[in-house]
Amino acid sequence: MEAPISLEKVDPRSRFVDFLKTFEDENGYKYRKRISQMVLDKSISLVIDFEDLLAFDEELANLLIDNPTPILEEAGKAIKDVMRVENAEYANSVERFIARIRGLPENLRIPLRKLRAIHINKLISVEGIVTRMTPVKQQLVVARFKCRGCGEEIEEPQTGRGLKTPVVCPVCQAEGKKRSSFELVLERSKYVDWQKFVLQEKPEELPPGQLPRSLEIILKEDLVDVVRPGDRVTVTGVLAISEDKALRRDQPPIFYTYMNANYVEVASKENIDVEITPEDELKILELAKRKDIRELIVNSIAPSIYGYKEIKKAVALLLFGGVPKIYPDGVRVRGDIHVLLVGDPGTAKSQILRYASSIAPRGIYTTGKGSTAAGLTAAVIREKRTGDFYLEAGALVLADGGVACIDEFDKMDPRDRVSIHEAMEQQTISIAKAGIVATLNARASILAAANPAFGRYILERSVVENIDLPVTILSRFDLIFVITDRPDKEEDRKLAEYVLDFHRYKYVDAFENTIPPDVLKKYIAYARQHVKPRLSEEAKKKLVDFYVDMRSRSEDPSNPITITPRQLEALVRLAEAHAKMALSSIVTAEDAEAAIELMLHMLRKVGMDVKTKAIDIDIIMTGQPKSKRDKILKIIDIITDMIKENNNEPVKKEDVIQRAITLGFERHFVEKVIEKLQDSGELLEPKPGYILKTIL
């Protein structure tokens, strides 16, 4: 066992004073400036860069690592000593200052999975994602007790578990009384802000088939509320142990670890967790110069899957993403692209999703069937061991700044889908439960896959009839692709040969014109972090002309609406992402054309009225093409006329159906319309078999 450190021999306080007063960098006295700034910011914490301390006094830096608690206490006193010189008035107004250590070397950044007993009571750094969080509470640090016998007040510092009370009252003891009883004077005791959160391993670093490891982190004083669920953080602190409450006499004394945080660094959304070295950067910039870079990237998306050129292009654009914007009036427009794949079973939808989640710099794969609303968005849960309420982040919050791949999107519980609405457009998740009211960021692109409602996609029906999803969600997808499995002799032969060549390990051609996955991942991360393309005049003109041309087709009241401003915003995002693929800072006319091409591909496949063969965006936006809406209005007119003819009295349902049939309508369609109008409350059934309109 190590001999306890003698602080008198080492004198860390005076050594820290020397460091703070005399350490210089190219800009002058670094820590003197920071201490002066503390006064302006009314701060009690001084951030010290570990590499500076190591360069100035290696022995002191090593002592700090091995004996962090006493050394940090002395460092706080040293800050106060220097503050007295800089600003005596502020030094006297603050009871204690805190030294916060930033930037520990690589060997002291311990993965959560590698935390062991040797790290206890050492200063280390851990990285992860914030999954649960308690509200801010107050911890009693110095309790003031009042003697019930004589009224004497005694201060008792609180350390460890439980409330420590004084043993005896000195006044009563002097008077010869053997026993004293005390009451806690809450208003004269001292408290600090306290908060706890759970740090979990990052999903992308999790070994296959393993449960993620986690660690409880305690935040105090000015560290509370610096993080929120979904944030990716690096925490520097002291690993401590606490006795398990469920400890039984017949079991060995087992303790669990937690960390007292000293410094917390929150990674920004742009700081995607992919390390890009200067050599990588050179390789990325060299790749971007290639004329065929976009084709190369599209070829690199799931090369083991045959065909699907447009889908792979859409997935590539989703991975790069557009540029988010905040307008002067505070309105935020998302830059993330959402794509939905709808198709027959066995058409490799899941494989595309899995590939996208592996290549995305921050990708999470989940399924609608295996996820609840809480698992996808956020939840308030109660921890059994402590009874604390936690705010827990779900998949979309954990994917903040990345891509969420949701398979079996149609299998989600209808109640759970409501929570997806806000996440897709506002890119936030609001929660109010158990006194916790919070809004969390969910700035993620959503790549979803759904199976058709009837098992196979029926081309004679619209996309809304084919998918068991509400139009409110469908309309939020920038691109929707329908994948049908139709026999085609020539295509089937090519696909079979392609698949079987892979089984024979003959895939030279498939991977010949591609980028290795690890390089592509870094390329995407670099583009998302550094490239923010802006629309050129030529690109703007292309998009405006396309929008106006499509809208002009709808000027005749008999024609359906072909496109709405929502598709225009999607076009901008797609064009920006297309520019990002070549690391271009300008969105050119070519980028705008590529976006238009994909949008038209979608409109022809998904936004087309199967009856009239005209493009009708209302199929996606409202769930009904104009042709169907017109037919419904005609049936409503028939009902209205018949009721008026009958002196505003109820009319027989069968009579309405018969009149509609004579005008060319199908019985099934008329029955369905009447049923829907009854469900919506527009029609009443005052007596069996008769109907009456609520408003004539």
C-alpha positions, 0 to 999 in steps of 0.5 A, a space after each residue: 500500500 502506498 505511503 500517504 503523501 505529506 503535503 508539508 514536504 511537497 508544499 503543493 500550494 506554494 508550487 501552484 502559486 508559482 505556476 499561476 503567477 509565472 507560467 507564460 505562453 506566446 500571449 503572456 502570463 496565461 493564468 494571471 489573465 484567466 484569474 483576472 477574467 474570473 472576476 469579470 465573469 464572477 466565476 469560482 473556477 479556474 481551468 488549468 491545462 494539464 500539459 501546461 502544468 506538466 511542462 512547468 512542474 512534472 513532479 506536481 503534475 504526477 502528484 495531482 494524478 496520483 493524489 487528486 483530492 488533497 492536491 486539488 484542495 491545495 490548488 484551490 487555496 493557491 488560486 485564492 492566494 493569487 486572487 488576493 494579489 489580483 483583486 483582494 475584494 473578490 478573493 474575500 467575497 468567495 469562500 473557496 475557489 476550484 481548480 479544474 483540470 482539462 486535457 489529460 494525456 491519452 494514457 489517462 483517457 480510460 474507456 468505460 469498459 476498461 475501468 478497474 480498481 487501479 483507477 480508484 482515487 486517481 485523476 482520469 478522463 472518460 468519454 461517452 454519451 449522457 443517457 440519464 440525468 437528475 434535476 439539480 438538487 442541493 447537497 448539505 456540506 456544513 450542517 448547523 445544529 442547535 442544542 435543545 438544552 442550552 441553545 448553543 449552535 454547533 457546525 458539523 462538516 458533512 462527509 460520507 453517507 448519512 447526516 452527521 450530528 455532534 456527539 456532545 454540546 460543549 456548553 452542556 458538557 462544561 455544566 456537567 450534563 452528560 447527554 445533549 439532543 440537537 435539531 438541524 437549523 436548515 436555513 443557517 447550514 451551507 449547501 452546494 448544487 448537486 446533480 447526477 448523470 449516467 455516462 454510457 459508452 458511445 453506440 459506435 464504439 460498442 463491441 458487437 453483442 455487448 451491453 453498453 457499460 455506464 458510469 454515474 457522474 456527480 456534478 457539483 457547484 458550477 458544473 451542474 446543468 452544463 450537459 443534457 441527455 444526448 450530449 457527447 462529453 469528456 469528463 475529467 474527475 476522480 474515480 470514487 467508490 460507494 458501498 452497495 446499499 443491498 450489502 448483506 452480512 453473508 456476502 463479501 463487501 462489494 463496492 460500486 464506482 462512480 466519478 466526482 467530476 472536476 471538469 466536463 467538456 461537451 463535444 459540439 454537434 460539428 465535432 463528429 467522433 471520427 479522428 481525422 489525422 493530417 494525412 487523412 485530410 490530405 487523402 480526403 482533399 485529393 479524393 475531392 479533386 477527382 472528376 468522378 468523386 460523386 459517382 465513386 461515393 454512390 458506388 461505395 454505398 453498400 457495393 455488395 447490394 445489386 442495383 438501386 442507383 437512385 436509392 444509393 444516391 439518396 442515401 449518400 446525400 442523406 449521409 452528407 446532409 444539407 446546411 441547417 439555418 437559423 433566420 434573424 427571426 429565430 426560425 430554424 430550418 433543418 439541414 438534415 435529409 429524411 429518406 423512406 424506403 418502402 418495398 417488398 420483403 427481401 429487397 435488401 432494405 435492412 442491409 442498406 440501413 445497416 450499411 448506412 449506420 456503419 458508414 455514418 460518422 454517428 449512426 444508430 440502427 434500431 427497429 420500430 417493432 423493438 422500440 417504444 416511444 421512450 426508446 426512440 425519443 426520451 423518457 422520465 424513469 425512476 431508478 429503483 436503487 435511489 428513487 431518483 427521477 432521471 431523464 433518459 435519452 432515446 435513439 433519436 437523441 443519441 443520434 443527435 448530429 448523425 443518422 438514425 436508421 429505423 427499420 420496420 418503421 411501419 411496425 411502430 405503435 401508433 401512439 409512438 409515431 406521434 413523438 416522431 413528428 416533432 423530431 423530424 421537423 423541429 428536430 427536438 424532443 419535448 418531454 413533460 413528466 414527473 416534474 421534469 419539463 425538458 426539450 432535447 436536441 434530435 438533430 438527426 437525419 432519419 433513414 427509415 424502411 417500411 413494408 407494404 401494408 398488404 405484404 407486397 406493394 400494389 402498384 394500382 394503389 397509391 403510396 398512402 394506401 400501400 403504407 400503414 403510416 399517417 400522412 403527417 409523417 409521410 409528408 416529412 420525408 424529403 424522398 420516398 422510394 418504392 422498391 418492388 420485386 417484379 420478375 424480369 428475366 434479364 434483370 433476375 439473371 444479372 442479380 443472381 450472377 452478382 449475388 452468386 459471385 459474392 458467394 464465390 468470393 469473386 467481387 473484384 468488379 463490385 469493389 473496383 471503383 469504390 472508396 474503402 469504408 473507413 476512408 469514406 466514413 472520414 470523408 463524410 465526417 470531414 464534409 459535415 464538419 468543414 463544408 457549408 455550401 451556399 446557393 449560387 445564382 445559377 442554382 437558385 434560378 434552376 430551382 425557382 424555374 422548376 418550382 414555378 413550372 411544376 406549380 403552373 401545371 396546377 393553375 387550372 382548378 381541375 388539375 392537382 397540385 404537383 409540388 409545395 414549398 416543403 418540396 422546395 426546401 427539400 430540393 435545397 437540402 439535396 442540392 447542398 448535400 450534392 455540393 458537399 459530396 465534392 467538398 464544394 463551397 458553392 451549390 452549382 446548377 449541376 447540383 440543383 439539377 441532380 436534386 431535381 432529378 431525384 425529386 422527379 424520380 420520387 414524384 413519378 413513382 410515389 406522387 402520381 395519381 394511379 387513376 389519372 397518371 398525373 403528378 399529385 403531391 397531395 397523395 403524400 401531403 394529404 393522403 388523397 389524390 385530387 381525383 379521389 377528393 373530387 369524387 368524395 365531394 360529388 357524393 357529399 353533393 348527392 347526399 345534400 341534394 337528396 336531404 333537401 329534396 326530402 324537406 331536410 329529413 333523413 334519407 335512406 342510405 341505400 337510396 343514396 348508394 343507388 343514385 350514386 351507382 346510376 351516376 357511375 360510382 362503385 358501391 364499395 367506394 360509396 359505402 366507404 365514403 359514407 362510413 368515413 363521413 359518419 366517423 368524422 361526424 359529418 353524417 349522423 344516423 338518426 335511425 338504422 339505415 337512414 342518414 342526415 348531414 350535420 350541416 346542410 
